Amino acid sequence: MWTALLSSWLLMSVAHADPKDDARRHFAAGLQAASDQNYAEAIQQFLAAQRAFPHPSTVYNIAKAYADSGDNDKAVEYYQRYQQLVPEQADAIAPIIAALTAPPPEERPTEFAAGATIASTKELEQLRELAKEMQALADLIAENAETAQSEAAVDGGSDTAGGGEPPATQVTPQTDFLEQAYERVVVTASRVGQDPLDSPSTISVVTAEDIRLSGLTQIADILRSVVGVDVMAMNAYQTDISIRGFNNKINNKVLILIDGRSTYLDFLGTSFLSSFPIQIEDIERIEIIRGPGSSVYGANAVTGVINIITFAPGEGTNNFRVDYGRPGMLRVAGSTTGRMGRSAYRFSAGLEQTGRFAQPYDLTVIDNPSLESFFEPSNRLGANILRINGRIDTTVNELVNLSVSGGFTQNSGDLNPAGSLPLYGFDFESSHIRGDVFVGRFHARAFWNRNEGITGPFTQYKEGRDLNADFDNDVIDVEVEAPLEFTTGTVEHTLNVGGGYRQKRIAFTYLEGGFEDNTYIENHFKAFLNEQIAIGRFGAVASLRFDVHPLLDLDDTISPRGAVIYRLFDRTTIRATVGQAFRAPNALESYLGLNLPTPVDALFIRDVENRNLRPERITTAELGFHDESTLYHQADVTLYANWLSDLINLDNVTPSLLPFEPAAEGFRLGQTGFINLAPRYFGYGAEADLSLFPVDGLDIFANANLLRIVELNEGQDPIRDGSTSTLKLNAGVAYRTKQRTDLSLSFNYVSPQTWRPRELDPATLEFLPVERQIEARFLLNARVAVRPFENEDFEVAATAWNLLSIDRDQGQLEHPEAQPLLGRLYGTVAYRF
């Protein structure tokens, strides 16, 4: 059915699936026509760009083209529209409008009412000179504002270091056509805004339009189509992300940011994507860095960085959306944005519920009066999340901008913890407050993250020891940085320097001392620099970061990166990069004090703290090729190699049968703890990524990655690590028709996996690897959306995700301990205004 439907739509006239790509092509064609003084063609191309993706610079260029063609009335109309879109520049545009609306000398009245004074020829000449001075003044204002905008872009890069655009960044009118309306800019690789061609790291970008056309409601599922990214759903709430291998539940080697704010849960050593306070509709783009990021972001950016960048206040649209379907899926979300004088705001809120992929316990067992469950047996929700988020930006003056934001989520769901612990449930609140100050090129940022709640096994004995655990994790982070641009001879420099302080406060029942009696406080300090130089077609990047960690030696936290970049052509580069990164031990690994249950009642193993762990370290070398030589495609090819050492995992059990411990209600069989494992790991791979938009109406993407990781034990043959698939393929096509109907189709394929989790052998008390096979997976996704009204504000859609598993009793596994991944079928009603 879906094949027939796709074939029928292939024959229909369509408009481009991502309007920004359409706009980019029409805008470039308009600039070329204007340079040839073919203003009629330029106007048509600029108008087409504006229809596809509105932008103030395009409005200005339409006005300029009309003025150059002699159509002053239309020119004034569009200059006035520009004033409305960019009120900060209204005064600079006013003299241009005045000149266009002033009558020519021959049409000025020569007869005056009685008593009127007739201007002399000399006075008329003085008026003409005054008009010229006014125009010169307008040009000077525009030039000064343009310089300020250029500086603000650098400052914005520092925030986008962190992520979002700085407050009140606007396009500035000039006396010529504006040329930068739809340029691609990324910020995550170097903490400053730059062309992707100049990035020292391999980077992928998922746009807001990509997200909208996919119809997906979860960030993790959106990332499945990104080359080199592995997504593993453990259950309806918990989905783990890895980049370039080293996949595992509670994955801890990818740093995930929201507008540059770390979402890392320091007590567990991971990020829960479902706990983020933002709505899908808030996201302007997602930047994915594949490769080490510790040189600019510090600990835990081991194999990559994901920066979720939201719309700045005043940008985007107001919207309301409802998604409803199976299994047990309900999502209601809305957001509002706007401007009030010098301030802009954006607020959003939503509720999301998802049914479990599988019931994690036998209800007849729950009926056993001696057992109790974390959730009520009637609770079939695998995820239940309330989200609230907001941000206000204020322009104080030309030099100073302020931003305040905050968010809150109420979460409950299933949790597959690390190690040998069984399935858990949890209920917790997550909140944050953030403030940013921009003073010229200087940027200061501070945020507070808090996560508090309760977790525990799904089932436990009512009369036994209470295994539920309270946790309270606070992080205060303060950071300052100053990006600088300067030139020495023929060398252009972009230097970003900064530093900061981070405090972690962790209280957790499972840590040594318990929740009530012991709170762990860590004080961290950081300093970094990133210098990028350009000499003609040649570029180079040098990055270095130091992190002062209370449990680690300074030598273990130094993170360097170096890259050389060469432009083969104007829009084609090759790049070689070498870098190092580290993952610091989390609170569980450093301070754990937990009694692990065994298959035998009244026998337990004590898990003890270890404050002498070394950080996991990775060294990466990669060679990349990036091409945007036409406005109809983008292409990337990357070859890379990784060396990972000091992996942290549980030690074998040291036998120590002791007398009965009343507090633990059992006998201690032995003790274990986290240690740095001796084996090293070597991984190497290749990634290829291609996006095509050959004509208005067609968007195609395809990517593939090959990866092999081996475990190196001294004196033994290498052992292949099969927890990450050798081959992963993604492809998709999207259409938006003239009939106001969208259709998208995509698939994800991953080859079979062989997991070797370390499980406790009761006979030897050793943690030995046990092979677990996971079959190859093929996820097919489809969406149809219709906007029945001409203004296209209202949309209804149907989405089928993992289409081949919708009617199956047993879904696909993505981890040996995961719940089977079921398909989703749901409808959407959305209104944008």
Helices and strands as residue ranges (DSSP letters): H 2-10, E 14-15, H 19-35, H 39-52, H 56-69, H 72-85, G 87-89, H 90-101, G 105-107, H 121-161, G 196-198, E 202-207, H 208-214, H 219-223, E 229-233, E 239-243, E 254-258, E 261-262, G 273-275, G 280-282, E 283-290, H 294-297, E 304-310, E 319-326, E 329-340, E 343-355, H 363-366, E 371-373, E 381-395, E 400-415, E 424-439, E 442-457, E 459-461, E 469-488, E 491-508, H 514-517, E 520-535, E 538-548, G 554-557, E 559-569, E 572-583, H 587-591, E 594-597, E 603-608, E 616-627, E 633-645, E 648-650, E 654-655, E 667-676, E 680-692, E 699-712, E 719-720, E 727-737, E 741-750, E 753-755, E 758-761, E 766-769, E 772-774, E 777-786, E 794-801, G 803-805, E 824-832
